[in-house]
Amino acid sequence: MVDLGQCSVALGEAYSMENFEGKLAIASYPAARLSLYDPTLPYRFGTGPGANPLDVGPIDAGMIGYRPHFTVALPDGKLWIGAAPNYGLRSGTLSWFDPRSAERRFHRSVVENLTPVSALWLPGLGRLLIGLSTEPGTGVLVNREHGAIALWDPARDRLDFVGDFGIAEPRDVVALVPAKGGLVYALLARPSFLVEHHGAKPAPTAIALLDPAQRRVVAVRDLPAGYGGFGEFGFKALRADGRGQVFGATAKGIYRVKPGTCETDWLGDSPASIDVVGPIVGRTLYFGSKWKLMAVDLPE
């Protein structure tokens, strides 16, 4: 492993990343600052011309967005960022940045008192599917019981739909991954930090299979209690392998979702706590356990 050096003025965690056009977008806490890195060029971090990575700053001048939970590149070349709000505030922000023109725009909220924490581009619908959480800014108690699901029209840059798709208890929609036939798997959870620090009520974790075109839920099922809870930053733990299989993780171990259903198979315990769930590369799932980078080979 090579420590390339500083990548953001923020000096906090890199909350989310995205590949786009051979480059890497890095969104960091605090202030949801965006940095752009081209790995084919020399590493010269800065904020001015010729810098690589280039810290382009926060997308909203008021720095309302603070913890950038997702960064998504759309076919039009824009980078979209969903972020939890700054300390003492409610309602997370949805922002976009165009690397070609440096144009940027932010929306104070998708839904009042909710935060966009997960997103998935739906090419068939031309919409950005957004999972919303009850997460407020640090020091603020939650004032809604459940999150929601939204469809955003990026061409018109406006909300197209928001609702629960018929899920009785949508909880916090913390992860979205594609499934066959235009369907989408969603992970519904109540992260422990919302319970411990923001006064949210505990809730079981569930897998939901969604039909965004019909705006309905196909199936939903709670995960078995024996799977355990999430690691410190592992609550976004749902991954698609690109071959039609979907895998999830808790702090305890790894499970597989049976295609076309919300039933799951437990694949085994992890030798160390799964604190951060990384990508699936080939047949290997990478994850972080405290200071260690670890990996596990997944079954066919």
N, C-alpha and C positions, 0 to 999 in steps of 0.2 A: 504494500500500500504506500502511496505517495501523498504527503501533505502539500498540496499546491499553494495553500495560503489563503488569505482573506478573500471572501467573495461578496461581502455586503458591508455597507456602513452600519447596518443595524447591530452587528456584533451579538446577535441572539441566534436562536435556532433557525435553520432552514426548514420551514414548515412544509413546503411542497415544492415539487419540481416537475418539469415537463420537457419532453423532447420536441423540437420543432425545426424543420428545415436543416437538420444536421447540427443544430445548436441546442443549448440547454438553458431553460428559464428557471431561475431560482427565486422563490418568494420567501422572504425572511421576516421573522418577528424581532423587534417590534416595528410598528408602522406599516406592515405588509409591504416592505420595500422589494422592488423587483430588480434582479440582476440578470444580464444576458451574457452567456459564455460560449465562445466558438472554440472547440477543442483542436481545430486545425491551425490556430494561431498561437503565438507565444502568450504565456500567462503574465499579464501586466494589469493587475486590479487597479481600478480607479473610477472616477466619476466624470471624466472629460473625454475628448476625442482620442481615439486610439486605445482606450482602456479595454482590457479583456481579462476577467469579466468587467462589464460596464454596469455600474450601479445607476439605474435610471431614476431611482427614488420611489417614494410612495405614489400610488395612482391617484389618490384623492388628497388635495392640498391640506385639508383639515385633519388628515391622519385619523379618520374615524375608524377605518378598517385597521385591525392590529395583528390578528393571528390568522395568516392566510392558509386556510385549510385545504384549498385545492387550487391548482393552476392547470388550465386546459387550453390546448391549441385547437382552434377551429380551422376549417378549410379556407376561410377568407384571410388567414394569416394573423388574425388577432389572438392575443392571449387573454384568457378570462380568469379572474381570480375571485374566489369567495372567501371572505374573511370575517372572523368574529370581531365585535366592536372593541374600541378602546376601553380602558379602565373607567368604571362608573357609568357606562352607557349600555343601552339595549339596541337591538336590531343590527345584525351584521350587514356588510356591504357586498355588492356585486360590482366588479370593475372590469374594464378591458383596456388593453394597451396594444397599439399597432406599431411593431418594431420598425416598419418601413417609413412611417411618417412621424413617429413619436407622439401621435395623437392618443389621448387617453380620456376616459370618462368613467364616472362611478355613479352607482345608484345607492342612495342612503339605506334602502332595504328592499328585499324582494317581497317579504311579508313582515309586517310590523311585529317586533319583539321576537323574531326568529333569525337564525344565522344560517347562511348557506355553507354546508360542510362537505358536500360531495356533489359530483357532477359527471355527466356522461353525454357525449355528443350522439345524437340520433340522426344519422344521415338520411334515413328514409322519410323522416318527418321534418327534417331541417330545423330541429329544435334542440336546445340544451336542456336535458333533464337534470333537475337540481333537487338534492336532498337537503331538507331544512331541519335544524336542531333548535332546541330551546336555549342553547348556550348564550348567556349575556357576557358583558365585559366583567373583568375581575372586580370583586367587591359588590356585585349586584346579584340579588336573588332572582331565580326564574319566576316568571309570572304566567306561564302557559304550561299546560300539562303534557302536550304532545307536539311533535314536529309536524312537517307536512311535505308534500311533493309538488314541485312546480315544473312547468314547461315554459321556457323563455325563448322568444323569437329574436335571434341575434340580428337578422336583417333589418327589422324594425326597432330593435333594441328596446323591447318591452315585454312585460309579463303576458303570457298567453293563457295560462291556466294555473290554478293552485287548488289543492284539495288533498284528500287522503286515499283516493283510488278505491274506496270501499273498505279500507283496513280499519277495523274497529279501534285499534290502539297503535297508531303509527310510531309512537315513541320518538326517538331521534333517528333520522334516516342517514346513517353515518357512512354507508358505502353503496356504490352502484356499479354493477359489472354487466356486460352484455351476455345474453343467452341466445339460443337458436330461435329462428322464426321472428326476429324483431322484438323478442321479449327481453326483460331486464331483471336481474336478481338484485334485491335490496337487502341490506343488513339493517335491522331495526334494533336499536340498543339504547341503554341509558348509561353513558360513561360514568365511572365512579366519581370523577372530579366534579360532575354536576350535582351528585348527591352530597358529597363531602363538603364542597365549598360554595355551592349555589342553592342549596335547599330543595333540590329536585327529589321527587319520590322515586325509590328504586323500581325497576321494571325488568322483566325477563327479556333476554335477547331472542330475536326471531329472524328467520329467513322468509322473505316474501318474493314471489314471482309476479312481476308486473307486466301488463300489456299497455304501453304508453299510447298506442294508437287508439285504443278503446277507453283509455283512462280508467282502467279497472285492475283489480288484483285477481290473479288467476288462482293463487294458493298462498297460504301463509302458515308457518309452523314455528313454535318456540323451539329453541335448541334444548336438548336434554340438560338438566341441572348439573349432571356429572361432568359436563364439558368444562365447567369452571368459568371464571371471569376473565377479563382482559388484562394484559400487561399495562404498564404505565401510559404508553402512547399507542397501544395496540388495538384500540377500539374500531379502527377502520379496516379490520382484518377480513377482507373478502377479495379474492383474486381470481381472474379468469386466465387459463393457460394458452388461449388462442387455438385450442383444438376441441373446444366444446365442453371442457370440464371446468368446474368452479370449485375452489378450495377456500376454506376458512381456517382461522387460527384463534385460539384463546391463549392465555398465559401458560396453560397446561400442555397444549398439544395442537394437533392438526386434524381437521375433518374434511370430508369431501361431500359435496351436494350431488345427489342423484339427478341426472339431467331430466328436465321437464317436470320436476317435483320440488318440494321443499323438504324432502327427507334427506337425512345425512348419515354418513358412515364415519365412525371414529377411526382414524388411521394410526394413531399412536401418541404416546406421551413424548414430550420434548425433554432432552437431558438438562436443559436450562430454561429458565423463564423466557417466554417470547414477549419482549417488551415493545418492539417495533417491527411491523410486518413489511418486508420489502417486496421486490418484484419476483415474478416467475420468469426465469431465463432458461429456455429449453424445457427440461424436466426438473429444474432445480428451483426451490423456493428459498430465498434469502431472508434472514431476519436478524434483528439486533437483540442481544441479551446483555443489558448493562453496557459495558465497554467493548463487548465482543461482537464481531461479525460472524454469523453462523449460517449454515445452509443444510438443507435436507433434500434428498432426491425423492420426487413424487412418483407414485405408481402410474402406469399407463391407464 
